[in-house]
Amino acid sequence: MTSRRDSLTATGDLVRFALRRDRVKLPIWIGAIGLGMLYAVSALPTVYSTPAERQVRADLMKSPAATMMSGPGYGLDNYTLGAMITNEMVLWLAVPAAMMSIFLVVRHTRAEEETGRAELIRSAVVGRYAAPVSALIVALLANAGVAVLTALAMISGGLAATDSSAVGIGLGLTGMAFAGVATVTAQLTEHARSASSLAMTVVGAAFLLRAVGDAAQPGGSLVSWFSPLAWIQQSRPFVDLRWWPLLLPVALLLVTVVLARALSVRRDVGAGLLPARLGRADAGRTLSTPFGLAVRQQRASVIGWAAGLFVFAVASGSLSDSVTDAVAENPAMGEMFARNGLEPTDGFYATMALFFALLIAAFAVSSVLRLRSEERSGHTEAVLATAVSRRRWISAWVGFTTLASAVLLLVSGLGVGLGAVSGAAGPGVVGEVLLATLAFLPPVLVVVGLTTALFGVRPGFAVWAWLLVGYAFFFGMFGALLDLPTLFTDLSPFSHLTVMPLDRLSAVPLVVLTAIAAILALAGRSLFQRRDLDVP
């Protein structure tokens, strides 16, 4: 019988190997979450510099829509900077921490089995549980980095060290809880993508439970406690700190690890506990084309994005009737919305259109990046061995990304408009916001074109397109607020449109941006036709 110690043989080697493989990805994830907290600590005091201004914000956060998108509302009667960050920002940092942990664990467990590398490694002197344990150790190190950076960011802003540490530890533990969830989902399916999707479904369910529970009553209801995303806010940092809710993610981690171990001994290497669904004997007509294949492989992702964006958009749009009152009490907040001399409500709709366009630009990058995974897995080589040309292959994928981006913009604009109508806005605002959001399609296509061009040079270069998305997000959302130089702001393709009111929308930037996007996409297609495939 194999001893417990033998079952962990070579765990340290696998940890070092995983850290080497993720030496770029992990610092980006950890740094982005830390910078998100640093931004909140630096920018929020600028916008809400007095207790009166923060109290106006607190009144805005009492609405059900705001509660669903932020937190349970502890400390609204005395809305300090720490309470504001905990109530409004922590959730949106906990979700990326959960995503980082899920992708990390699945990448080093199920993805290794799917590619056959796990079987090769286990043929050496490697323990049965070395791979999942090493993945959890790497996740622990990554989440420890998140905890330290976020806590230091809050302390640097003059916030209490004890409560700041509680927030940092809570974020790290939330990430570890979902790392445990990913360890379980990795046992269930044969494919890494399905394992990640199942774990992300748990994240979505946790977000929904927290939203419903927090909106049910002030401070959250019993339903909130069923969500791992709610536990960090229920520890009440900067209001009435209590540590015991942070034991819940630890308990969830232990339960999921034990469950994953029990499940792992009931399956073979490379297999999943859930039986794979049998497909049709013959492919349908739609799968006979590269475009149909792109649709089939990404339809679940598009549906998930559309559902999430629509719900978020409706909740955001419902806040529009509160903007005028909030701006009247807080001129600094008005700078976020009253761009280029716009009325506050028009500025709010324009800001929402920009925000959702930036989110959809992130989808566009991830969609084009699927070309890289298809190429490195050998699927592209198999397809190109048929009558499909390289030109047709890449054009189909870029075309699908363009169509999907337009659909997501449409869904987002419709959601914001319907949310606004649920408040005090008239029905005519739906069409206006819808068109304003769709006007951001050319900037999104520039992102698509750049990603395609980088992919055409070399598959690994395509990931650098994320820099443009991050750059555009920072200067687009915070450039005016922080009074950043116009020279840098204008480098973003999203900064050249005035979409509200619609009569101020000019056709010139739309045509120019579309032309730039087309040039980049054509360059990427040409470069792809001339280079060798990157195959394992």
FIDREN-301714 format. One record per residue (C-alpha): residue in three letters; y, x, z. Coordinates in steps of 0.001 Angstrom, whole numbers, padded with zeros to 6 digits, always signed. Example, Ala and Ser with C-alpha at 12.3 -4.5 7.8 and 13.67 -1.06 7.14 Angstrom:
! residues 2
ala-004500+012300+007800
ser-001060+013670+007140
This chain:
! residues 536
met+000000+000000+000000
thr+003432+001307-000922
ser+005572+002001+002125
arg+009062+000618+002481
arg+010430+004133+002245
asp+008548+004835-000998
ser+009890+001610-002536
leu+013411+003105-002302
thr+012529+006491-003803
ala+015284+007918-006067
thr+017851+005350-004931
gly+020432+008097-004452
asp+019829+009410-007967
leu+020330+005956-009440
val+023545+005514-007443
arg+024941+008744-008867
phe+023844+007732-012349
ala+025514+004314-012039
leu+028734+005849-010739
arg+028765+008208-013681
arg+028238+005388-016174
asp+030982+003291-014578
arg+033424+006135-013961
val+035986+004386-016185
lys+035241+000709-015600
leu+035205+000725-011806
pro+038563+002514-011326
ile+040143+000034-013758
trp+038735-002977-011880
ile+039628-001594-008452
gly+043058-000390-009565
ala+043914-003703-011235
ile+043099-005694-008098
gly+045026-003229-005935
leu+048022-003341-008271
gly+047907-007129-008185
met+048360-007047-004437
leu+051025-004348-004683
tyr+052951-006468-007161
ala+052805-009499-004842
val+054069-007454-001905
ser+056871-005952-004005
ala+057999-008908-006119
leu+057732-011907-003800
pro+060363-010613-001349
thr+062722-010293-004328
val+062210-013897-005396
tyr+062046-015356-001883
ser+064347-013143+000140
thr+065287-015635+002869
pro+063296-017984+005113
ala+065063-020961+003518
glu+063908-019943+000031
arg+060363-019424+001252
gln+060423-022853+002887
val+061381-024446-000426
arg+058344-022738-001899
ala+056233-024023+000999
asp+057319-027590+000263
leu+056255-027092-003355
met+052827-025834-002237
lys+052163-029011-000261
ser+051371-030988-003415
pro+047655-031591-004114
ala+047815-029766-007448
ala+049361-026674-005861
thr+046850-026782-003019
met+043935-026915-005453
met+045221-023845-007306
ser+046188-021786-004234
gly+044842-022409-000743
pro+044572-024636+002313
gly+048216-024238+003292
tyr+048087-022467+006630
gly+051543-021373+007789
leu+053579-023711+005567
asp+055744-024718+008527
asn+056837-021085+008937
tyr+056216-019582+005508
thr+056349-015843+006079
leu+055648-013329+003323
gly+052173-012643+004738
ala+051319-016350+004872
met+052602-016768+001305
ile+050418-013956-000023
thr+047346-015233+001822
asn+047864-018799+000685
glu+048809-018158-002950
met+047627-014700-004052
val+044413-013934-002201
leu+042340-016476-004126
trp+043390-014955-007443
leu+042347-011519-006242
ala+039065-012733-004743
val+037934-014163-008095
pro+038316-010808-009947
ala+036523-009071-007066
ala+033654-011538-007484
met+033594-011005-011249
met+033590-007219-010862
ser+030643-007406-008480
ile+028654-009786-010687
phe+029080-007733-013846
leu+028304-004521-011981
val+025054-005751-010434
val+023800-007428-013616
arg+024679-004350-015678
his+022530-002091-013496
thr+019625-004492-012964
arg+018873-007200-015510
ala+020620-005443-018418
glu+018521-002335-017761
glu+015337-004395-017894
glu+016420-006226-021035
thr+017022-002976-022926
gly+013788-001417-021697
arg+015485+001415-019811
ala+014291+000091-016447
glu+010645+000348-017508
leu+011229+003882-018745
ile+012903+004897-015480
arg+010203+003266-013344
ser+007567+005262-015148
ala+008939+008237-013212
val+008942+008650-009429
val+011261+005717-008727
gly+010767+003060-006074
arg+010319-000618-006916
tyr+013567-001654-005223
ala+015575+001462-006048
ala+017465-000166-008941
pro+018737-003320-007177
val+019504-001422-003968
ser+021435+001240-005881
ala+023384-001493-007686
leu+024298-003085-004358
ile+025361+000295-002962
val+027654+000864-005950
ala+029020-002661-005501
leu+029626-001859-001839
leu+031561+001278-002757
ala+033615-000611-005331
asn+034455-003437-002941
ala+035294-000917-000234
gly+037807+000527-002675
val+039238-002943-003225
ala+039484-003512+000527
val+041267-000211+001157
leu+043730-000503-001734
thr+044721-004100-001014
ala+045134-003438+002703
leu+047267-000344+002037
ala+049373-002278-000485
met+050160-004934+002121
ile+050852-002390+004843
ser+053210-000538+002476
gly+055232-003756+002237
gly+055792-003811+005976
leu+053139-006410+006792
ala+051078-006251+009982
ala+048268-003710+009744
thr+045677-005869+011522
asp+046189-008919+009328
ser+046474-006754+006211
ser+043159-005151+007075
ala+041608-008585+007533
val+042742-009591+004043
gly+041398-006364+002527
ile+038060-006656+004329
gly+037841-010320+003342
leu+038334-009492-000337
gly+035679-006789-000164
leu+033195-009049+001611
thr+033828-011860-000882
gly+032960-009458-003683
met+029780-008410-001893
ala+028745-012039-001350
phe+028811-012605-005098
ala+027050-009292-005665
gly+024202-010836-003688
val+024380-013959-005840
ala+024110-011798-008975
thr+021060-010067-007498
val+019350-013460-007342
thr+020385-014642-010810
ala+019123-011326-012226
gln+015625-012363-011128
leu+015780-015742-012817
thr+016415-015038-016499
glu+015277-012526-019086
his+018763-011833-020426
ala+021744-010143-018792
arg+024162-012561-020405
ser+022345-015543-018899
ala+022225-013873-015475
ser+025974-013243-015587
ser+026616-016801-016773
leu+024583-018272-013923
ala+026440-016156-011373
met+029804-017077-012915
thr+028774-020721-012710
val+028395-020211-008968
val+031929-018754-008901
gly+033215-021808-010769
ala+031415-024156-008411
ala+032820-022264-005428
phe+036330-022569-006852
leu+035875-026304-007418
leu+034478-026904-003929
arg+037363-024986-002385
ala+039913-026882-004489
val+038505-030297-003610
gly+038046-029412+000037
asp+041513-027912+000483
ala+043182-030862-001254
ala+041301-033395+000903
gln+043270-032568+004041
pro+045740-029921+005281
gly+043962-026744+006291
gly+040882-027649+004281
ser+038026-030018+004982
leu+034312-029574+005613
val+033762-029256+001857
ser+035885-026102+001807
trp+033451-024299+004073
phe+030723-024530+001432
ser+032757-022224-000827
pro+032598-018434-000368
leu+036071-018248-001933
ala+037503-020268+000963
trp+036264-018121+003819
ile+038873-015384+003522
gln+041718-017914+003659
gln+040059-019732+006543
ser+040381-016555+008596
arg+044129-017427+008677
pro+045722-013959+008351
phe+049404-013775+009321
val+049201-017234+010892
asp+046426-017370+013489
leu+044000-014565+012668
arg+040365-015235+013445
trp+037634-012829+012377
trp+034509-014955+012590
pro+034841-016644+009146
leu+034423-013172+007633
leu+030868-013138+009003
leu+029941-015875+006541
pro+030035-013668+003397
val+027936-011112+005290
ala+025389-013825+006068
leu+025385-014977+002433
leu+024833-011404+001269
leu+021857-010957+003582
val+020301-014284+002558
thr+020673-013590-001169
val+019271-010059-000849
val+016212-011341+001012
leu+015795-014128-001551
ala+016140-011676-004458
arg+013470-009445-002946
ala+011099-012391-002535
leu+011677-013473-006130
ser+011304-009979-007596
val+007673-009635-006482
arg+006775-012834-008334
arg+007653-011601-011806
asp+006886-008756-014177
val+009392-006097-015193
gly+011545-007460-017995
ala+010536-011068-017359
gly+012426-013820-015587
leu+011194-016552-013291
leu+012737-019264-015443
pro+010736-019689-018649
ala+012635-018883-021808
arg+013417-021936-023884
leu+011466-021955-027108
gly+013621-022061-030196
arg+012995-023746-033493
ala+010377-022301-035797
asp+012986-022024-038542
ala+016685-021311-038144
gly+019124-024049-039007
arg+021379-023805-042040
thr+024362-022829-039897
leu+022557-019702-038680
ser+022102-018494-042229
thr+025698-017238-042246
pro+027457-014603-040081
phe+030051-017173-039047
gly+027366-019582-037875
leu+025758-016798-035861
ala+029113-015981-034227
val+029578-019646-033335
arg+026081-019879-031876
gln+026468-016760-029749
gln+029913-017588-028385
arg+029955-021358-028158
ala+029062-021397-024461
ser+031851-018926-023724
val+034407-020983-025652
ile+033351-024200-023920
gly+033648-022517-020525
trp+037076-021109-021345
ala+038261-024463-022683
ala+037134-026354-019577
gly+038670-023839-017186
leu+041961-023599-019085
phe+042290-027376-019356
val+041811-027965-015637
phe+044209-025148-014778
ala+046739-026389-017336
val+046743-029962-016023
ala+047271-028716-012469
ser+050084-026408-013603
gly+051801-029069-015684
ser+051804-031514-012787
leu+054183-029178-010961
ser+056906-029539-013600
asp+058740-032345-011792
ser+059214-030058-008770
val+060806-027210-010729
thr+064351-028576-010838
asp+064559-029074-007076
ala+063003-025690-006373
val+065391-023863-008726
ala+068381-025600-007157
glu+067408-024148-003786
asn+066331-020719-005067
pro+068362-019114-007905
ala+066013-016102-008023
met+063131-018413-008798
gly+065238-019915-011560
glu+065307-016551-013310
met+061567-016926-013903
phe+062057-020169-015809
ala+065630-020343-017108
arg+065115-017787-019855
asn+067764-017327-022532
gly+069929-020087-021103
leu+067173-022715-021081
glu+067066-025691-018787
pro+064704-025152-015839
thr+062074-027579-017122
asp+062169-026116-020645
gly+061929-022649-019117
phe+058957-023784-017045
tyr+057123-025139-020103
ala+057909-021948-022050
thr+056611-019818-019182
met+053425-021853-018969
ala+052928-021546-022744
leu+053344-017765-022476
phe+051010-017550-019489
phe+048190-019421-021193
ala+048721-017486-024425
leu+048216-014256-022477
leu+045017-015615-020952
ile+043769-016568-024399
ala+044667-013088-025651
ala+042226-011801-023020
phe+039588-014134-024450
ala+040351-012837-027939
val+039769-009226-026890
ser+036472-010091-025214
ser+035408-012061-028288
val+036056-009221-030726
leu+034375-006817-028314
arg+031159-008726-028905
leu+031077-006876-032229
arg+030703-003656-030262
ser+027786-004946-028198
glu+026117-006330-031328
glu+026420-002944-033007
arg+025199-000879-030067
ser+022231-003179-029459
gly+021064-002676-033031
his+021611-006322-034033
thr+024332-005438-036532
glu+022064-002937-038257
ala+019371-005591-038593
val+021801-008108-040104
leu+023310-005586-042513
ala+019799-004723-043722
thr+019823-008159-045372
ala+022177-009373-048077
val+025091-009598-045623
ser+027837-007066-046352
arg+029884-005257-043740
arg+033011-006989-045005
arg+031464-010424-044591
trp+030048-009578-041152
ile+033274-008438-039532
ser+035365-011098-041295
ala+033146-013841-039886
trp+033514-012633-036299
val+037272-012122-036550
gly+037602-015499-038233
phe+035695-017194-035431
thr+037890-015486-032811
thr+040995-016699-034650
leu+039723-020283-034789
ala+038582-020247-031150
ser+041938-018863-030000
ala+043756-021667-031814
val+041498-024265-030194
leu+042071-022793-026720
leu+045841-022793-027258
leu+045593-026429-028296
val+043573-027313-025187
ser+045976-025438-022896
gly+049094-027043-024371
leu+047509-030480-024175
gly+046570-029889-020540
val+050075-028804-019508
gly+051578-031790-021337
leu+049208-034291-019749
gly+049815-032735-016352
ala+053565-033084-016821
val+053173-036727-017865
ser+051199-037403-014677
gly+054416-036498-012855
ala+057858-037644-013902
ala+057926-036382-017509
gly+057980-038741-020473
pro+055094-039010-022944
gly+057056-037137-025615
val+056669-033893-023685
val+052971-033701-024603
gly+053703-033018-028263
glu+056523-030600-027475
val+054464-028485-025081
leu+051486-028616-027420
leu+053514-027199-030334
ala+055221-024656-028078
thr+051851-023345-026933
leu+050431-023246-030458
ala+053468-021193-031526
phe+051968-018265-029609
leu+049030-018046-032031
pro+050623-015197-034098
pro+051063-012919-031034
val+047466-013650-030036
leu+046392-012733-033567
val+048207-009408-033230
val+045932-008693-030269
val+042935-009735-032378
gly+044096-007467-035197
leu+044628-004485-032918
thr+041194-004886-031341
thr+039638-005127-034799
ala+041480-002011-035987
leu+040351-000014-032961
phe+036788-001246-033455
gly+036992-000163-037074
val+037827+003371-036001
arg+035103+003534-033375
pro+033408+000831-031265
gly+034315+002527-027999
phe+038014+002529-028874
ala+038174-001282-028959
val+038352-001553-025165
trp+041809+000042-025261
ala+043141-003256-026598
trp+043102-004408-022980
leu+046114-002153-022446
leu+048194-004296-024797
val+047152-007462-022958
gly+048024-005921-019586
tyr+051323-004565-020924
ala+052280-007928-022432
phe+051346-009762-019230
phe+053396-007498-016982
phe+056539-007393-019094
gly+056222-011004-020235
met+055789-012557-016806
phe+057829-010167-014671
gly+060216-008379-017030
ala+063137-010757-016496
leu+062431-011147-012795
leu+062434-007392-012141
asp+065282-006767-014638
leu+063161-004362-016668
pro+064664-002652-019755
thr+064681-004849-022853
leu+063493-001911-024926
phe+060111-001970-023192
thr+059888-005756-023103
asp+060432-006001-026866
leu+057371-003850-027514
ser+055224-006823-026550
pro+054344-009149-029450
phe+054739-012095-027050
ser+058412-011413-026285
his+059913-012415-029644
leu+059467-016181-029452
thr+061726-018846-027956
val+059432-021854-027992
met+061374-024378-025901
pro+063184-026429-026957
leu+061431-026566-030298
asp+064648-026531-032330
arg+065193-022933-031173
leu+061847-021777-032532
ser+062467-019463-035491
ala+060006-018997-038350
val+060883-015325-038897
pro+059033-013832-035895
leu+056063-016102-036610
val+055801-014783-040178
val+056352-011142-039158
leu+053773-011259-036355
thr+051235-012975-038601
ala+051757-010268-041234
ile+051263-007513-038626
ala+048090-009188-037407
ala+046751-009443-040971
ile+047510-005786-041696
leu+045745-004646-038529
ala+042706-006845-039195
leu+042420-005673-042800
ala+042744-002059-041667
gly+039983-002590-039136
arg+037738-004156-041761
ser+038365-001289-044175
leu+037667+001335-041514
phe+034467-000442-040460
gln+033235-000354-044065
arg+033721+003420-044183
arg+032200+004616-040912
asp+028640+004984-039680
leu+027140+002442-037327
asp+026987+003339-033645
val+023354+002651-032877
pro+021270+003825-029892
